[in-house]
Amino acid sequence: MRFLAILAVLCASLVWGAPVPPTPFEKNEFMVLPDSRDIHQYLVALAKGHERARLVTLGNSAGGRPIDALLVSSSPVFLQTFQPEPGKATVLVLAAQHGNEPAGAEAVQQLARELLSGQHAGLLERLNLVLVAMANPDGRDLSRRHNASDENTNIDYVALNAGETRLLVNALHRFDPDLVYDAHESGIWKRQLTREQGWLTDVETQFETGNNPNIDGRLRDYTERRLLPALVQRVTQAGLEAAPYRGEVTQLGQSVARGGLGITNLRNYAALQGRVSVLIESRLDHKAGRYATPRNIAERVRKQHLALLTLLQLTADEVPRLVPLSRQARTGWRSAAGDGRVLWMDVRFGRNPEQPELWLPLVRLTDGERRFHAFANHDRIITGEPVTIPWAYAVTRERERMARWLGHHHIRFETIRAPRRVDAERLLIEAVRPPSGSRPGIREKWRVQASTEPATLTLGPGDLLVPMDQPLGPLAALMLDARSANALYQEENWRWLMPGDFPVFPVWAKGPGIKQQN
């Protein structure tokens, strides 16, 4: 049967286009996962053999392994320049940010093979694809979530400590995608839920989009109300049970919400840049199960492939709506409230009074019986007092380090050369409350209580001024303002939060080097 499957793959290549070799996983008869070197060599071969493909090396991992982007497009101009094209969506697909979630990487290679052999006719007329099959090749070869330096790149998009995360941020700016797709798997076996309480989770596929309330209001409304429901519906109709993301169920009696609101993950980080952003978590089957292939890997790849292909087909259909909204959000961000210049610094989930409980399916470990269990529904987004974006932020501490960090984010800033007086706002931190740690699966943030007072600030040589009249202004403000739940100072090695005057100041007065915002 495996021989016939591989033969079918080869025959399909001959029918649809130029011969395309099977992926390393297919050559291994779906029984052995190839390592990162084999996958890299396969991508090199695809790019050399087909005029609609180009391989771009993004850089190397902490362990020295190459991280590649395979571009697949019908447009020679895009393959050469990477520039966005009218009437076509640029889609960036990332797989295997967690190295022990391998199915997405195999699905990406399979899809590339199919497209280059002529299958899925029409997709490349409406989409330019940037496929990163292995975002974390170290984790792939070491069979673990983290890279060779034991860094979890998946939650590093504020601090940018890991080289891999910086490479992917560079890729966002290099290819300027309209849509970003982040492929993950989620294990059904949980330490407390399964080992102590006797239940496995039972969700085949979950999808989430950028959900931080500070995302461009028009873009967030589109993804929440139109794209996400349509994606769930289409994947379900294609035969794979799909649902909106409800987070990790790790124990009975916990609360559930949605994907985290923070911008340390790619989903919200990319969406704050003005990109449609979609996360998938498909079922990672239990090691102790009995399957036709090791840990049911062939079936897991099939599900990831189906979900990815469905997303691309939906995106192709949505190009007339999706592309203008995304590109408008990247150049002209507007808040969902107030005059369009408002940010909510303090954001968190709370109990939803309109739907206080959700019933989610679990499977009993002993006999496989499926039952629904009630969980407190904490998917209501709670926001603190809104803050109007200032003209700029002034940074007066660890300026060289901050300059490197801003550069990694591609955030524009000015280094002060001569003393300059500006009208600013002094932030006085009155109290810092530690994370409660009460919500499983949610990365808790320090809660900052602060007051403000007008101040005249004299900036000295070497101080930094970060103007907010730039496309990344809202993202920069959320990371620079001490009141923000997503501030840089929430990250390890950046713990500046302590009672007293804060060394980063909102600047309000127009002065040399600061443009007045409209």
WOURCOR-V55448 format. One record per residue. N is the residue number from 1. PSI is psi in radians with two decimals (999 if undefined). OMEGA is omega in whole degrees, 0 to 359 (* if undefined). D_FIRST is the distance of its C-alpha to the first C-alpha in Angstrom with 2 decimals. Layout:
<<N,PSI,OMEGA,D_FIRST> <N,PSI,OMEGA,D_FIRST>>
//
This chain:
<<1,-0.70,180,0.00> <2,-0.67,178,3.79> <3,-0.74,180,5.37> <4,-0.64,179,5.09> <5,-0.77,179,6.25> <6,-0.69,177,8.77> <7,-0.69,178,9.76> <8,-0.68,178,10.50> <9,-0.82,181,12.57> <10,-0.71,179,14.45> <11,-0.71,179,15.15> <12,-0.69,179,16.46> <13,-0.72,182,18.74> <14,-0.59,182,20.15> <15,-0.77,190,20.88> <16,-0.39,182,22.53> <17,-2.74,180,24.43> <18,2.58,180,24.77> <19,2.30,178,21.70> <20,2.18,182,20.69> <21,2.68,176,18.63> <22,2.77,178,15.84> <23,2.81,176,17.31> <24,-0.64,178,17.60> <25,-0.74,177,15.50> <26,-0.68,178,12.58> <27,-0.52,177,13.36> <28,0.22,178,13.31> <29,0.60,174,9.63> <30,0.32,185,11.40> <31,-0.45,185,12.94> <32,2.24,178,16.30> <33,2.25,177,18.77> <34,2.74,176,20.63> <35,3.10,186,24.40> <36,-0.56,180,26.91> <37,-0.75,179,27.67> <38,-0.70,179,24.17> <39,-0.73,178,24.15> <40,-0.79,181,27.66> <41,-0.62,178,26.83> <42,-0.76,179,23.96> <43,-0.68,176,26.46> <44,-0.76,181,29.02> <45,-0.70,178,26.77> <46,-0.79,183,26.07> <47,-0.64,180,29.80> <48,-0.51,188,30.83> <49,-0.03,188,28.59> <50,2.29,184,29.33> <51,-0.26,178,32.73> <52,0.23,181,31.72> <53,2.59,174,31.01> <54,2.36,178,33.39> <55,2.20,178,32.99> <56,2.14,177,35.98> <57,2.12,180,36.58> <58,-0.53,182,38.16> <59,-2.85,181,39.27> <60,2.66,178,38.31> <61,3.07,177,37.53> <62,-0.55,179,39.88> <63,0.14,177,37.89> <64,0.20,180,38.14> <65,2.49,181,34.60> <66,2.51,172,34.41> <67,2.08,189,33.83> <68,2.67,169,32.73> <69,2.13,175,32.73> <70,2.02,177,30.56> <71,2.27,178,32.47> <72,2.09,186,30.65> <73,2.68,173,33.09> <74,-0.02,185,34.26> <75,1.94,175,37.76> <76,-0.56,180,39.07> <77,-0.80,179,41.98> <78,-0.74,180,39.93> <79,-0.49,181,37.90> <80,-0.74,190,41.27> <81,-0.34,183,43.46> <82,0.14,187,41.22> <83,2.50,176,43.84> <84,2.58,181,43.19> <85,2.54,177,43.27> <86,2.40,177,44.81> <87,0.08,177,42.47> <88,2.45,177,39.39> <89,2.35,171,38.23> <90,2.19,183,37.42> <91,2.16,175,34.64> <92,2.12,180,34.18> <93,2.15,177,30.93> <94,2.33,176,31.07> <95,2.67,170,28.26> <96,0.72,166,28.48> <97,-0.56,170,32.23> <98,2.06,188,31.31> <99,-0.41,180,29.27> <100,0.36,173,27.59> <101,1.32,196,26.11> <102,-0.23,189,23.37> <103,-0.63,180,21.07> <104,-0.68,180,23.52> <105,-0.70,180,23.51> <106,-0.65,179,19.78> <107,-0.68,179,20.18> <108,-0.78,179,23.18> <109,-0.72,180,21.51> <110,-0.77,180,18.65> <111,-0.72,178,21.43> <112,-0.76,178,23.47> <113,-0.79,182,20.79> <114,-0.77,181,20.40> <115,-0.73,182,24.19> <116,-0.30,176,24.87> <117,0.04,174,22.51> <118,0.05,179,24.51> <119,2.93,180,22.57> <120,0.90,183,24.60> <121,2.36,177,27.51> <122,-0.43,183,30.85> <123,-0.77,184,30.19> <124,-0.15,173,31.66> <125,-0.33,182,34.66> <126,-0.15,184,35.65> <127,2.45,165,34.28> <128,2.16,189,34.79> <129,2.39,173,32.23> <130,1.87,189,32.90> <131,2.00,176,29.75> <132,1.68,185,30.37> <133,-0.57,182,27.01> <134,1.65,177,28.77> <135,-0.36,181,32.19> <136,1.32,182,32.44> <137,-0.48,176,30.74> <138,-0.87,180,32.86> <139,-0.59,178,31.43> <140,-0.88,184,27.88> <141,-0.48,181,28.56> <142,-0.05,180,30.79> <143,0.89,178,28.52> <144,2.92,183,31.45> <145,-0.69,192,32.96> <146,2.98,178,35.85> <147,-3.01,184,36.42> <148,-0.33,176,37.78> <149,0.23,179,41.26> <150,0.65,177,40.17> <151,2.36,177,40.82> <152,1.62,186,39.03> <153,-0.36,184,38.86> <154,-0.44,181,37.64> <155,0.65,187,41.17> <156,0.28,190,43.20> <157,-0.02,169,44.02> <158,-0.97,183,47.72> <159,-0.59,183,48.65> <160,0.83,178,46.28> <161,-0.66,186,46.56> <162,2.45,177,43.20> <163,-0.62,180,42.72> <164,-0.72,180,39.22> <165,-0.71,178,40.79> <166,-0.64,177,43.45> <167,-0.72,182,40.90> <168,-0.62,174,39.17> <169,-0.73,176,42.59> <170,-0.67,180,43.41> <171,-0.63,177,40.22> <172,-0.69,181,41.42> <173,-0.55,182,44.61> <174,-0.73,184,43.18> <175,-0.26,175,40.69> <176,1.01,184,42.55> <177,2.61,172,39.61> <178,-0.51,180,40.32> <179,2.41,177,37.42> <180,2.29,182,35.92> <181,2.14,185,32.60> <182,1.96,188,32.12> <183,2.19,179,28.67> <184,2.89,169,28.69> <185,2.68,180,26.94> <186,2.16,182,28.96> <187,2.42,180,28.35> <188,-0.28,179,28.64> <189,2.21,180,30.39> <190,2.52,187,34.09> <191,-0.95,183,36.64> <192,-0.79,183,39.29> <193,-0.73,185,37.46> <194,-0.93,185,34.83> <195,-0.72,185,36.57> <196,-0.58,187,39.99> <197,-0.20,170,39.49> <198,0.43,183,36.16> <199,2.56,172,34.31> <200,2.58,173,31.24> <201,2.79,188,31.29> <202,0.99,176,29.14> <203,2.18,181,28.91> <204,-0.88,183,25.64> <205,2.28,175,27.25> <206,2.49,177,30.90> <207,2.50,174,32.70> <208,2.64,175,36.18> <209,3.02,175,38.42> <210,2.21,186,41.57> <211,0.01,177,43.98> <212,2.32,185,47.04> <213,-0.17,180,50.06> <214,-0.03,173,51.40> <215,2.58,176,48.67> <216,2.22,189,50.16> <217,-0.70,181,50.97> <218,-0.69,180,49.65> <219,-0.77,180,46.33> <220,-0.69,178,45.82> <221,-0.71,179,46.77> <222,-0.83,183,44.19> <223,-0.67,182,41.29> <224,-0.79,191,42.34> <225,-0.43,185,43.19> <226,-1.02,189,40.89> <227,-0.86,183,37.94> <228,-0.85,177,36.78> <229,-0.69,180,36.95> <230,-0.67,180,35.19> <231,-0.80,178,32.32> <232,-0.75,181,31.90> <233,-0.79,183,32.05> <234,-0.74,180,29.55> <235,-0.71,177,26.89> <236,-0.77,179,27.43> <237,-0.46,178,27.26> <238,-0.05,174,23.92> <239,0.12,179,22.55> <240,2.03,183,23.26> <241,2.14,183,26.41> <242,2.70,181,28.91> <243,2.74,171,32.49> <244,2.63,185,35.39> <245,2.30,176,35.61> <246,0.27,176,37.57> <247,-3.02,183,37.44> <248,2.13,170,36.54> <249,1.93,183,37.22> <250,-0.21,178,38.13> <251,2.65,174,40.42> <252,2.55,177,41.83> <253,-0.09,178,45.14> <254,3.01,170,44.59> <255,2.77,174,45.09> <256,2.73,180,42.42> <257,-2.13,174,43.01> <258,-2.89,172,40.90> <259,2.60,183,39.81> <260,2.63,182,42.78> <261,-0.19,187,45.55> <262,2.80,179,46.15> <263,0.24,172,45.70> <264,-0.30,177,44.47> <265,2.74,183,40.91> <266,-0.65,187,39.47> <267,-0.93,181,39.18> <268,-0.54,178,42.92> <269,-0.85,180,44.02> <270,-0.67,181,42.31> <271,-0.61,177,43.55> <272,-0.34,174,47.10> <273,-0.13,180,46.84> <274,0.49,181,46.27> <275,2.46,169,42.51> <276,2.30,187,40.16> <277,2.25,185,38.14> <278,2.32,174,35.05> <279,2.40,169,33.40> <280,2.41,167,30.03> <281,1.97,178,29.16> <282,2.96,188,25.75> <283,2.18,173,24.72> <284,1.85,190,24.20> <285,2.73,185,22.80> <286,2.47,182,24.69> <287,-0.53,185,23.92> <288,-0.10,181,24.43> <289,2.87,178,21.75> <290,2.08,186,18.62> <291,2.90,179,15.42> <292,-0.49,177,11.69> <293,2.79,184,12.77> <294,2.15,180,16.38> <295,0.54,176,18.83> <296,0.57,189,16.29> <297,-0.65,180,16.36> <298,-0.73,179,13.29> <299,-0.66,179,14.91> <300,-0.69,177,18.28> <301,-0.70,178,17.48> <302,-0.75,181,16.30> <303,-0.74,178,19.68> <304,-0.69,179,21.68> <305,-0.78,180,20.30> <306,-0.78,181,21.11> <307,-0.78,180,24.53> <308,-0.79,180,25.36> <309,-0.72,179,24.47> <310,-0.73,178,26.49> <311,-0.75,180,29.35> <312,-0.69,178,29.47> <313,-0.72,177,29.52> <314,-0.76,180,32.28> <315,-0.74,178,34.17> <316,-0.72,179,34.09> <317,-0.52,185,35.59> <318,0.05,184,38.14> <319,-0.79,182,39.37> <320,-0.49,179,42.77> <321,-0.81,189,43.51> <322,-0.81,186,41.66> <323,-0.87,179,42.81> <324,-0.70,181,46.57> <325,-0.78,182,46.59> <326,-0.79,183,44.85> <327,-0.58,175,47.02> <328,-0.71,180,50.14> <329,-0.54,182,49.41> <330,-0.38,181,49.07> <331,-0.36,184,52.47> <332,1.03,182,54.42> <333,2.41,173,53.38> <334,2.35,177,55.13> <335,2.81,178,55.17> <336,-0.06,184,54.41> <337,2.89,175,57.96> <338,-2.43,183,61.55> <339,0.23,180,62.44> <340,0.00,181,59.00> <341,0.38,187,60.08> <342,2.38,172,59.45> <343,2.52,170,57.13> <344,1.93,183,56.41> <345,-0.71,183,56.59> <346,1.85,181,56.05> <347,2.46,180,52.83> <348,2.94,176,51.05> <349,2.60,174,49.34> <350,3.05,182,51.37> <351,2.34,179,51.17> <352,1.89,183,50.48> <353,-0.41,181,53.33> <354,-0.42,177,51.78> <355,1.33,189,48.52> <356,-0.32,180,49.42> <357,2.61,171,46.26> <358,2.47,178,42.54> <359,2.06,183,40.20> <360,2.53,183,36.84> <361,2.46,171,33.96> <362,2.77,179,33.25> <363,2.24,180,31.07> <364,2.30,186,32.81> <365,-0.64,188,31.32> <366,-0.67,186,32.27> <367,0.01,177,30.75> <368,0.15,180,28.75> <369,2.36,181,31.41> <370,2.21,179,31.73> <371,2.63,176,35.33> <372,2.41,180,37.27> <373,2.56,180,39.91> <374,2.39,176,42.91> <375,2.48,175,43.52> <376,2.27,185,46.63> <377,1.92,180,45.90> <378,0.79,182,47.36> <379,0.12,176,45.97> <380,2.26,179,49.45> <381,2.14,180,50.36> <382,2.28,181,53.86> <383,2.54,174,55.81> <384,-2.82,180,59.09> <385,2.37,178,61.98> <386,2.61,179,60.97> <387,2.23,176,62.05> <388,2.36,182,62.98> <389,2.22,177,61.57> <390,-3.14,178,64.47> <391,-0.51,183,65.19> <392,2.97,169,63.95> <393,2.38,177,63.38> <394,2.33,182,65.47> <395,2.18,185,64.10> <396,0.22,181,66.72> <397,2.49,178,64.83> <398,0.93,193,62.50> <399,-0.68,179,62.67> <400,-0.72,178,60.96> <401,-0.75,178,58.00> <402,-0.62,179,57.87> <403,-0.72,177,58.09> <404,-0.74,181,55.01> <405,-0.78,178,53.14> <406,-0.71,178,54.23> <407,-0.69,178,53.15> <408,-0.58,179,49.64> <409,-0.05,183,49.45> <410,0.55,178,50.92> <411,2.22,182,53.85> <412,2.43,178,57.07> <413,2.88,178,60.18> <414,2.40,173,63.66> <415,2.13,183,65.33> <416,2.30,181,69.00> <417,-0.53,180,71.39> <418,2.70,181,74.76> <419,2.42,181,75.92> <420,2.30,179,75.13> <421,2.33,179,76.22> <422,2.64,172,73.94> <423,2.16,188,74.21> <424,-3.01,178,71.43> <425,2.19,180,70.46> <426,2.24,177,70.64> <427,2.15,177,67.96> <428,1.96,179,69.32> <429,2.08,183,66.74> <430,-0.59,180,68.37> <431,2.61,175,65.62> <432,2.07,182,62.02> <433,2.29,184,60.16> <434,2.82,177,57.21> <435,2.53,179,53.76> <436,-0.54,182,53.56> <437,0.42,187,50.03> <438,-0.13,185,49.77> <439,1.86,181,46.63> <440,2.42,176,43.34> <441,-0.05,181,40.97> <442,2.26,178,43.81> <443,1.89,185,45.48> <444,2.64,181,49.15> <445,2.64,172,51.86> <446,2.42,178,55.48> <447,2.19,185,57.85> <448,2.23,173,60.77> <449,2.09,186,64.13> <450,2.66,172,66.11> <451,2.85,181,69.17> <452,2.69,174,70.22> <453,2.53,178,73.57> <454,2.58,180,74.72> <455,2.59,170,75.46> <456,2.12,188,76.65> <457,2.31,173,74.50> <458,1.96,178,75.43> <459,2.38,181,72.39> <460,2.97,178,73.00> <461,2.29,181,71.60> <462,-0.35,175,68.00> <463,2.75,184,67.30> <464,2.51,175,64.38> <465,2.10,184,64.50> <466,1.79,181,61.24> <467,2.58,181,61.90> <468,-0.08,179,60.06> <469,0.98,177,60.35> <470,2.72,184,57.01> <471,-0.56,180,53.55> <472,0.22,181,52.56> <473,-0.92,180,55.83> <474,-0.71,178,54.50> <475,-0.76,179,51.77> <476,-0.74,181,54.43> <477,-0.72,180,56.81> <478,-0.47,180,54.32> <479,-0.37,184,53.77> <480,-0.47,186,57.46> <481,2.22,184,59.33> <482,-0.40,181,60.03> <483,-0.17,186,59.92> <484,2.40,174,56.27> <485,-0.24,181,53.57> <486,0.31,183,51.45> <487,2.63,176,54.12> <488,-0.55,186,53.41> <489,-0.07,172,55.78> <490,-0.24,187,53.32> <491,2.60,177,51.19> <492,2.47,182,51.61> <493,0.07,175,54.10> <494,0.55,187,55.67> <495,1.42,178,57.56> <496,-0.08,188,60.69> <497,1.90,177,61.15> <498,2.68,182,64.41> <499,2.42,179,67.62> <500,-3.01,179,69.89> <501,2.46,181,69.87> <502,2.48,188,66.50> <503,0.14,175,66.27> <504,2.17,191,64.27> <505,2.28,166,66.45> <506,2.29,181,65.82> <507,2.26,186,68.11> <508,-0.50,186,69.72> <509,2.48,174,72.52> <510,2.31,180,72.06> <511,-3.10,179,72.95> <512,2.26,178,72.37> <513,-0.03,179,68.69> <514,2.11,178,67.70> <515,2.42,175,67.06> <516,2.33,182,68.10> <517,2.61,178,65.21> <518,999,*,65.48>>
//
